[in-house]
Amino acid sequence: MRANIENDVLFLHHEDLPEFKKGGSVVRNSYFWALRSIAGKASRYGDWEYESEVWLALARMLMSFTESGYLGFRETVLEFPSCVEIPEVLRDVSTWE
């Protein structure tokens, strides 16, 4: 998922976020609700925002879904622009574009 940080807020690009689908995959829908539940802002057509206070929880959640094997790697890893320094707490679940 494309990610960026501005003023200690992590932004996940809205086009890369999981979608909730009624009657869809239980894992994907659970992933959607888990990500949404800790977001500071999660608008339907905008980027989701995560304050630095929840980054540890986000990293643990992403690692858990990555290790489950039910979702693709690109769905559970944060992709930062090469010019951004990845915070220590997010390094295990992040890469550069």
C-alpha positions, -999 to +999 in steps of 0.1 A: +000+000+000+014+034-009+021+054+022+035+088+031+041+107+063+034+143+069+035+160+104+037+126+122+006+114+104+008+083+082-014+085+051-024+053+032-033+059-004-071+054-009-067+034-041-046+008-023-069+003+007-089-029+011-126-028+002-154-041+022-176-064+002-208-077+016-206-115+012-169-112+003-139-128+018-140-129+056-102-123+058-104-092+035-134-078+053-117-083+087-086-066+073-107-037+061-124-033+095-092-037+115-074-010+095-104+013+097-108+008+134-075+024+143-075+051+117-078+087+129-096+095+096-110+069+072-131+086+046-147+066+018-129+082-011-099+097+006-066+086+021-068+070+055-048+087+083-030+072+112-014+093+140+019+082+154+003+069+186-012+039+167+018+031+145+029+002+167-006-013+166-007-008+129+026-025+124+015-055+145-017-058+126+000-056+092+025-083+103-002-105+116-022-103+083+011-108+063+020-139+083-015-154+078-008-160+042-043-151+031-035-117+016-008-107-009+024-091+002+016-058-016-017-056+003+000-057+037+032-039+032+036-001+033+054+014+003+071+047+009+086+071-016+124+066-017+130+101-002+111+093+030+128+079+061+108+050+074+102+053+112+117+025+132+083+012+144+072+007+108+104-008+093+094-045+096+062-039+075+076-013+051+096-009+019+104+018-006+087+022-040 
